[in-house]
Amino acid sequence: LRLPKRAVLFIVRPWSSYSQMWRRWWLVWVLLLGKNADGAENRSCFWSAAARFERFWSLADYEHFTSLPSLGGPLLRVDEDLGMRHISFVVVASLERAEYAVRMERTWMHSAANRIYLVDALIPGLPPSFQMVMNDGAQRGQKDAVAMSRLMIWMNQVKQMYSVGSLPDDMRWLVILGDDVYINTARLYYFLAGHASRDDHPVIFAHVLSDTEVYDFDVPCTDSAIALSRSALARISQHASCKTCPYTGSNAISLAYCALYTAVPLVHVPGFRCQADGVADEADVLTHHWIATGGLSKSTLGQNDDGLHPFESDFPNLQCELPRAEGVWTYQQVAERIRFCKASQAADAVEQPPTLSHGSELSPETLEDYFQARWPGSVDNLEEILVGDILKTEFLLDHWYFLASAGMWLHRAAVGHFLQDLDYLPPHPDLVFAYVDQSDDLALAPPWLLNGRAAQRLHQPLAGGAQLTPALLKKLGMKLVHTPLFSQTRKLPRSLTGAVSAAALSGVWSVVDGDEWTRQDLQLKADDRRFYAGLLQENFEDLTEDECSDESLRRTQLWQRFLHNDDEHIKVVRGFQSGRREFRTLHAMYRSKVSDTLPLRGVLQDTVLVARNCD
């Protein structure tokens, strides 16, 4: 039976301390007492309501929402006309770190026709025609509020520019970069081409950091790439660096809040690697096929004089087919092909209504089954097996197996979602997913992900004492897929509490070195993410037509204006810089109508604020 759609107007934050059972009882009560939504035919207009949900979306969430007919889907398409000329790059660089920007220009940025360096002073070694100097004329060494907030000011003014520092009329994507970032241009092209929208909705793709600069808030990693659709830039540029959306302490916080205020979803992309503080350096930025990665200066590529642009021989190829790369494939190559295949088959997709296995009565016992049927990533044929138990395991052909050592944590929802999408690929050889080093003779360390047929074929060699190596898989006709999503805690950003950032977890398949507390924390975050995504879907599907209007967005923004009142935030200031209370305090002051005077600084004197009167 199809559960009638009910109005769910508010959500319980999955990061709160409420228990799972309490939340289920709460949701049952809301669903039972809510009224049926009038808008049975929902369109993609649910974007205007996104500002009500103050958390990031995972890439899996985004692709799932945009595929649902109940939300106007399928909304994604393959942009076969996309060219590199349609992608503009903006680098926030400084004279103090001139060598970083020069290294970017030398290694890969020189190939981008549309590039802008936002600088506080001219940098020798960069083409002057691509530099835009923004400062207030203050002497070097003094705080320059214009230079510090130049990204947000430029985003607001770029819509009025027609000279140096402007964007081409046919721009489709704007990519904002730090000054130490490497972009794999082939991977970026394929990702953006595969995530074009039919309705030109606004979206920001980035590596998202949760609770890192501000508690209870998600920000894009400015040490990687931040990709904005043209419509996202159009929305944000109306308010960037203005009183409604000021510069507050850092570009990451300011851009994230502006996205929230203008109802632009912030989507976490695993392929955008963030070189945040405390994250282990990556020596080889090319091996993993990251779309973008920070830490170029600490990589082998950054130490060479020659640039490198890794394009396959068939580039650009947007067809639904298997990767043509010889040797080992990478996860990113497989994901690209899946995206193109899903887009080509989207018209034939039919959304199956969920069922209640315990009958039609909605209760705590049936609610779990209901959501499990709706949320992507729920698979029954994925089993976890210890490597030591391989020889005594009977592998089934229609199953997938996660072979791991004791203590490794599996993100079942992320892996399950990928396995469901894998069915879109054309017929292919048996795939074995593992973290691959560069030597063919080096044994592959667990974990491994493989199907039952591959496990059966490997059973005899492993029983005979053979090690799992790339050479063995090649001999057996299997395809090895290098999967950097099998990660370690030292490679993942941490929050202010010291735990793994919840957003970074959204793109990880497993963590191999966590202790018992870490594994419990990871599992709780993974469960909360699925719960949150399910509630988002319920809310979006229950939006009526008037809730999708521009007027609805204006009402939401008015509500946000007074969201943080004096009692809750202004009287309490954290003792560390850019803490949650400081952040909320600053915006409460900016949005308040009590005073017409905009403060130059917040309660913490080191926090520089810029809020121009843009009326």
C-alpha positions in Angstrom: 0.0 0.0 0.0 1.2 3.5 -0.8 1.5 5.6 2.3 -0.5 8.8 1.8 1.6 11.8 1.6 1.4 13.9 4.8 2.6 17.4 5.6 5.8 17.5 7.5 6.6 21.1 8.2 9.5 20.9 10.5 12.3 18.3 10.9 14.2 17.1 13.9 17.9 17.6 13.3 19.7 14.3 13.1 22.7 15.8 14.9 20.7 16.4 18.0 20.9 14.2 21.1 17.4 12.8 20.7 17.3 9.0 20.4 16.3 7.2 17.3 13.2 5.8 19.0 12.0 9.2 20.0 12.4 10.5 16.5 10.4 7.6 15.1 7.6 8.1 17.5 7.6 11.8 16.7 7.5 11.2 13.0 4.6 8.7 13.4 2.7 11.4 15.3 3.4 14.0 12.6 2.5 11.7 9.7 -0.8 10.6 11.4 -1.9 14.1 12.4 -0.7 16.0 9.3 -3.1 16.9 6.5 -2.8 15.6 3.0 -0.9 17.9 0.7 -2.9 19.6 -2.0 0.0 19.7 -4.5 0.0 16.1 -5.9 1.9 17.3 -9.0 5.1 18.6 -7.6 7.6 20.2 -9.9 11.3 21.0 -9.4 10.2 24.2 -7.6 11.1 22.6 -4.3 14.4 24.4 -4.6 12.9 27.6 -3.2 12.2 25.8 0.0 15.7 24.5 0.5 16.7 27.3 2.7 14.6 25.8 5.5 17.0 22.9 5.9 20.3 24.1 7.3 22.5 21.1 6.4 24.4 19.9 3.4 23.2 17.3 0.9 25.3 14.3 -0.1 25.8 13.7 -3.8 23.7 10.6 -3.4 20.9 12.7 -1.9 21.1 15.2 -4.7 21.0 12.6 -7.5 18.2 10.8 -5.7 16.0 13.9 -5.3 16.5 15.0 -8.9 15.6 11.6 -10.2 12.1 11.4 -8.5 9.1 11.9 -10.7 7.2 13.2 -7.6 9.7 16.1 -7.5 9.5 16.8 -11.2 12.3 14.5 -12.1 14.3 13.4 -13.9 16.0 16.8 -13.7 19.6 15.9 -14.6 20.8 15.5 -18.1 24.1 15.2 -20.0 25.3 18.5 -21.4 26.7 17.3 -24.7 27.5 20.9 -25.8 29.6 21.7 -22.8 33.0 23.0 -23.6 35.9 24.1 -21.4 35.0 27.7 -22.6 31.8 27.4 -20.6 33.7 26.8 -17.3 35.3 29.9 -15.6 37.9 29.6 -12.8 38.4 32.1 -10.1 41.4 31.8 -7.8 41.7 33.7 -4.5 45.4 34.4 -4.3 47.7 36.8 -2.4 51.1 38.4 -2.8 52.2 36.8 0.5 51.6 33.3 -1.0 52.6 34.2 -4.6 54.6 31.0 -5.2 51.4 28.9 -4.7 49.4 30.7 -7.4 52.4 30.7 -9.7 52.7 26.9 -9.3 49.0 26.5 -10.2 49.5 28.6 -13.3 52.5 26.6 -14.3 51.2 23.1 -13.7 47.6 23.3 -15.1 45.8 26.6 -14.9 47.5 28.1 -18.0 45.3 25.9 -20.1 42.1 27.6 -18.9 41.0 30.4 -21.2 38.6 31.8 -18.7 40.5 32.4 -15.5 40.7 35.2 -13.0 43.1 35.7 -10.1 41.6 37.8 -7.3 44.7 39.3 -5.7 45.4 41.9 -3.0 48.4 43.1 -5.1 49.9 42.2 -8.5 51.8 38.9 -8.4 54.9 38.6 -10.5 54.9 35.4 -12.5 51.1 35.5 -13.3 49.8 37.1 -16.5 48.8 40.6 -15.6 45.7 40.5 -17.8 44.2 37.7 -15.7 44.7 39.4 -12.3 42.2 41.6 -10.6 43.6 43.6 -7.7 41.1 44.4 -4.9 42.3 46.3 -1.8 41.4 49.5 0.1 44.8 51.1 -0.3 46.0 50.3 3.2 49.7 49.8 3.8 51.0 46.3 3.7 50.8 44.6 7.0 47.6 46.3 8.1 44.2 44.6 8.1 42.6 45.3 4.7 38.9 44.5 4.9 38.4 44.9 1.1 41.2 42.5 0.3 40.1 39.9 2.9 36.5 39.9 1.6 37.4 40.3 -2.1 35.7 37.1 -3.2 32.3 38.1 -1.8 32.6 41.7 -3.0 33.6 40.4 -6.5 30.7 38.0 -6.6 28.3 40.9 -5.9 29.9 43.2 -8.4 30.6 40.8 -11.2 27.1 41.0 -12.5 27.8 44.6 -13.4 31.2 44.2 -14.9 32.1 44.1 -18.6 35.9 44.4 -18.5 38.7 42.8 -16.6 37.4 40.5 -13.9 34.1 39.8 -15.7 32.7 36.5 -16.8 31.7 35.5 -20.4 28.1 35.6 -21.3 28.0 31.9 -22.2 29.4 30.7 -18.8 27.6 27.7 -17.4 29.8 26.9 -14.3 32.0 29.0 -12.0 34.7 27.2 -10.2 36.2 28.9 -7.1 39.6 27.8 -6.0 42.1 28.3 -3.3 45.7 29.0 -4.3 47.1 25.5 -3.8 44.6 23.3 -5.7 45.0 20.9 -8.6 42.1 20.3 -11.0 42.0 17.2 -13.1 40.3 18.9 -16.0 39.0 15.8 -17.7 37.4 14.6 -14.5 35.9 18.0 -13.8 34.5 18.2 -17.4 32.9 14.8 -17.1 31.4 15.6 -13.7 29.9 18.9 -14.7 28.7 17.5 -18.1 26.9 14.7 -16.3 25.2 17.0 -13.7 23.6 19.6 -16.0 20.0 20.3 -15.1 17.0 20.5 -17.3 15.4 23.3 -15.3 18.6 25.3 -14.6 18.2 25.0 -10.8 20.9 26.4 -8.6 23.4 24.1 -6.9 26.9 24.3 -5.4 29.2 21.3 -5.6 32.1 21.2 -3.1 33.8 19.2 -0.4 31.7 20.1 2.6 33.1 20.5 6.1 30.7 20.0 9.0 31.2 21.7 12.3 34.8 22.7 11.5 34.8 26.5 11.6 31.4 26.9 13.2 29.4 24.5 15.3 26.2 23.2 13.7 27.0 24.6 10.3 28.3 23.2 7.0 30.8 25.1 4.9 32.5 24.4 1.5 36.2 23.6 1.7 38.1 26.6 0.2 41.2 24.5 -0.1 39.6 22.5 -2.9 37.2 23.4 -5.7 33.7 25.0 -5.3 31.6 24.7 -8.4 28.5 27.0 -8.8 26.0 26.6 -11.5 25.2 29.8 -13.4 21.8 30.2 -11.6 23.5 29.7 -8.2 25.9 32.5 -8.9 23.0 34.7 -10.1 21.2 34.2 -6.8 24.2 34.6 -4.5 25.6 37.6 -6.3 22.5 39.6 -5.4 23.4 39.5 -1.7 27.1 38.6 -1.4 29.0 41.1 0.9 25.7 43.0 1.5 23.9 43.4 4.8 21.7 40.4 4.1 24.7 38.2 3.4 27.9 39.7 4.8 31.5 38.6 4.8 32.1 37.1 8.2 35.5 36.0 9.1 36.2 33.6 6.2 35.1 33.0 2.6 33.9 29.5 3.6 31.5 30.7 6.3 30.3 33.7 4.3 29.6 31.7 1.1 27.9 28.9 3.0 25.5 31.3 4.8 24.8 33.1 1.5 23.9 29.8 -0.1 21.6 29.1 2.8 20.0 32.5 2.7 19.4 32.3 -1.1 18.1 28.7 -1.0 21.1 27.2 -2.9 21.7 23.6 -1.9 25.3 22.8 -0.8 26.2 19.3 -2.2 29.1 17.3 -0.9 31.1 15.6 -3.7 33.6 12.9 -2.7 35.7 13.6 -5.7 36.5 17.1 -4.4 39.3 16.3 -2.0 39.9 18.8 0.8 43.4 19.4 2.2 42.1 20.7 5.5 44.1 21.1 8.6 45.2 17.8 10.1 44.5 15.8 6.9 47.4 13.7 5.7 49.2 15.1 2.6 48.7 13.4 -0.8 52.0 12.9 -2.6 50.4 11.9 -5.9 47.4 14.0 -6.9 46.9 12.1 -10.1 46.6 8.4 -9.1 43.2 8.7 -7.4 41.6 10.6 -10.2 40.2 13.2 -7.7 38.3 15.9 -9.6 40.0 18.5 -7.5 42.4 18.2 -4.6 44.2 20.6 -2.3 47.9 20.4 -1.4 49.3 20.8 -4.9 52.5 22.3 -3.4 53.2 19.1 -1.4 52.6 16.7 -4.3 55.2 15.4 -6.8 53.3 17.2 -9.5 53.8 20.5 -7.8 57.5 20.0 -7.6 57.9 19.5 -11.3 58.3 22.2 -13.9 56.0 20.7 -16.5 52.3 20.7 -16.3 50.2 17.6 -16.9 46.6 17.3 -18.3 45.5 13.6 -18.1 43.0 13.3 -20.9 42.0 9.8 -22.2 42.5 9.2 -25.9 38.7 9.3 -26.5 38.1 12.5 -24.6 35.4 13.9 -24.6 33.2 10.8 -24.6 29.8 11.2 -23.0 28.4 7.9 -24.2 26.9 5.1 -22.0 29.8 2.6 -22.2 32.5 1.2 -20.1 35.7 3.1 -19.5 38.3 2.6 -22.2 41.3 3.0 -20.0 43.8 0.2 -20.1 44.9 -1.5 -17.0 43.4 -0.5 -13.7 40.2 1.6 -13.7 39.4 4.2 -11.0 36.2 4.7 -9.1 35.8 8.1 -10.6 35.9 6.7 -14.1 33.3 4.1 -13.3 31.1 6.7 -11.6 31.3 9.0 -14.6 30.1 6.1 -16.9 27.2 5.3 -14.5 26.1 9.0 -14.6 26.0 9.0 -18.4 24.1 5.7 -18.5 21.6 6.8 -15.9 20.9 9.9 -17.8 20.3 8.0 -21.0 17.9 5.6 -19.3 16.2 8.2 -17.1 13.1 8.4 -19.3 12.4 4.7 -18.9 12.7 4.8 -15.1 9.6 4.3 -13.0 9.3 5.2 -9.4 8.1 2.3 -7.4 5.7 3.1 -4.5 7.0 1.8 -1.2 5.2 -0.9 0.6 4.6 -1.8 4.3 5.6 -5.4 4.9 3.5 -5.6 8.1 0.3 -4.4 6.6 -1.3 -1.0 6.1 -1.1 0.2 9.7 1.4 3.0 10.2 3.2 2.2 13.5 6.8 2.2 14.9 7.1 -1.4 13.7 6.1 -0.5 10.1 7.8 2.9 9.8 11.3 1.4 9.6 10.2 -0.8 6.7 8.6 2.1 5.0 11.7 4.3 5.0 14.0 1.5 4.2 12.0 0.9 1.0 12.2 4.6 0.1 15.8 5.5 0.8 18.5 4.5 -1.7 21.3 2.3 -0.5 19.3 -0.4 1.2 20.5 -3.7 -0.2 19.9 -7.2 1.1 22.6 -9.0 -0.8 25.7 -7.2 0.6 27.5 -9.3 3.2 30.5 -8.5 5.4 33.1 -11.3 5.6 36.4 -11.4 7.5 39.4 -12.1 5.3 40.3 -15.0 7.7 36.9 -16.6 7.0 37.2 -16.6 3.2 38.1 -20.3 2.9 35.1 -21.5 4.9 32.6 -19.1 3.3 30.1 -20.3 0.6 29.8 -17.4 -1.8 26.5 -16.9 -3.7 26.4 -15.7 -7.2 23.8 -13.0 -6.7 25.5 -11.4 -3.7 28.2 -8.8 -3.1 30.9 -9.3 -0.5 32.9 -6.8 1.6 36.0 -8.7 2.6 37.8 -6.9 5.4 40.0 -7.3 8.5 38.6 -7.1 12.0 37.8 -3.6 13.1 37.1 -2.1 9.7 33.9 -0.1 9.4 31.6 -0.4 6.3 29.3 2.5 5.2 26.6 0.2 4.0 24.3 3.0 2.6 27.0 4.5 0.5 28.2 1.1 -0.9 24.6 0.0 -1.4 23.7 3.1 -3.3 26.6 2.5 -5.6 25.8 -1.1 -6.2 22.2 -0.2 -7.2 23.6 2.3 -9.7 26.1 -0.2 -11.0 23.3 -2.0 -12.7 23.0 0.9 -15.2 26.4 0.0 -16.8 26.6 -2.2 -19.9 27.7 -5.8 -19.5 31.2 -5.8 -18.0 33.8 -8.2 -16.5 33.8 -9.0 -12.9 34.9 -5.9 -10.9 37.0 -6.0 -7.8 37.2 -2.7 -5.8 40.3 -2.2 -3.7 42.8 0.5 -2.8 45.6 0.0 -5.3 49.3 0.9 -4.9 51.4 1.5 -8.0 53.2 -1.9 -8.2 51.6 -4.9 -9.9 53.6 -7.2 -7.6 52.3 -5.6 -4.4 49.5 -7.5 -2.7 46.2 -5.7 -2.3 45.4 -5.0 1.3 41.8 -5.4 2.4 39.1 -4.3 2.3 37.9 -5.6 -1.0 34.5 -5.4 -2.6 33.5 -8.0 -5.2 30.5 -9.9 -6.4 29.8 -13.6 -5.7 31.1 -14.8 -9.1 34.5 -13.1 -8.6 34.7 -14.5 -5.0 34.0 -18.0 -6.3 36.7 -17.7 -8.9 39.2 -16.4 -6.4 38.4 -19.0 -3.8 40.7 -21.7 -5.2 43.8 -19.5 -5.8 43.5 -17.9 -2.3 43.0 -21.4 -0.7 46.3 -22.4 -2.4 48.2 -19.6 -0.7 48.1 -17.0 -3.5 47.9 -13.4 -2.6 45.4 -11.0 -4.2 47.4 -8.9 -6.6 46.6 -6.9 -9.7 48.5 -9.4 -11.7 46.3 -12.3 -10.4 43.1 -10.4 -11.2 44.4 -9.6 -14.7 45.2 -13.3 -15.3 41.7 -14.3 -14.3 40.1 -11.7 -16.6 38.8 -9.5 -13.8 38.9 -5.7 -13.8 40.5 -4.0 -10.8 39.0 -0.7 -9.8 41.1 1.6 -7.7 38.9 2.9 -4.9 40.3 5.7 -2.7 36.9 5.7 -0.9 38.3 3.0 1.3 39.8 5.6 3.5 41.6 6.1 6.9 40.8 8.5 9.6 44.0 10.5 9.1 42.8 11.3 5.5 39.5 12.7 6.7 38.7 16.2 8.0 37.8 16.5 11.7 35.2 18.7 13.4 35.7 21.0 16.3 35.0 18.1 18.6 37.8 16.0 17.1 35.5 13.5 15.5 35.4 12.8 11.7 33.4 15.5 9.9 29.9 14.2 9.1 30.0 15.6 5.5 33.3 13.9 4.7 31.8 10.6 5.8 29.1 10.9 3.1 31.5 10.0 0.4 33.4 7.2 2.2 32.9 3.5 1.7 34.8 2.3 4.7 37.2 3.4 7.4 39.9 0.9 8.1 41.7 2.3 11.2 39.0 3.5 13.6 38.7 2.4 17.2 35.5 1.2 18.8 34.4 4.7 19.7 35.1 6.0 16.2 33.2 3.2 14.5 30.2 3.9 16.7 30.3 7.6 15.9 30.6 6.8 12.2 27.6 4.5 12.3 25.5 7.0 14.2 26.4 9.8 11.6 25.6 7.4 8.7 22.2 6.5 10.2 21.4 10.1 10.9 22.2 11.1 7.4 19.8 8.6 5.9 17.1 9.6 8.4 17.6 13.3 7.5 17.6 12.6 3.7 14.3 10.7 4.1 12.7 13.6 6.0 13.9 16.0 3.3 12.2 13.8 0.7 9.0 13.7 2.7 9.0 17.5 3.0 9.7 18.1 -0.6 7.0 15.8 -1.8 4.5 17.5 0.5 5.2 21.0 -0.7 2.1 22.6 -2.2 2.3 24.8 -5.3 2.3 28.1 -3.3 5.2 26.9 -1.2 7.4 26.7 -4.3 7.0 30.4 -5.2 9.4 33.3 -5.0 7.1 34.8 -2.3 7.6 31.6 -0.2 11.3 32.1 -0.4 11.0 35.7 0.7 8.9 34.6 3.7 11.6 32.1 4.5 14.3 34.7 4.4 12.3 37.0 6.6 12.0 34.2 9.1 15.7 33.7 9.0 16.3 37.3 9.6 15.0 37.0 13.2 15.9 33.3 13.7 18.8 34.1 16.1 17.4 36.3 18.9 19.2 38.2 21.6 18.6 35.8 24.4 19.9 32.7 22.5 23.0 34.1 20.9 24.2 37.6 21.5 24.7 37.2 25.3 26.8 34.0 24.9 30.1 34.1 23.0 32.4 31.2 22.6 36.0 31.6 23.7 37.5 30.4 20.4 37.5 32.3 17.1 34.6 31.8 14.7 32.7 29.6 17.1 28.9 29.2 16.6 27.8 31.9 19.0 30.2 34.4 17.5 28.9 33.6 14.0 25.3 33.8 14.9 25.9 37.0 16.9 27.4 38.7 13.9 24.6 37.9 11.6 22.0 38.8 14.2 23.6 42.2 14.4 23.6 42.6 10.6 20.0 41.5 10.1 18.7 43.5 13.1 16.6 46.6 12.4 17.5 48.0 15.9 20.4 50.0 14.6 21.3 51.5 11.2 25.0 51.3 12.0 26.9 48.3 10.7 29.6 47.2 13.1 33.1 46.8 11.6 34.0 44.0 13.9 32.2 41.4 16.0 32.6 40.6 19.7 35.9 38.9 18.9 38.2 41.7 17.6 40.1 39.4 15.3 37.0 38.7 13.2 36.8 41.1 10.2 33.3 41.9 9.0 32.2 43.4 5.7 28.6 44.3 5.1 27.9 46.9 2.4 24.6 48.6 1.9 23.6 47.2 -1.4 20.0 48.6 -1.6 
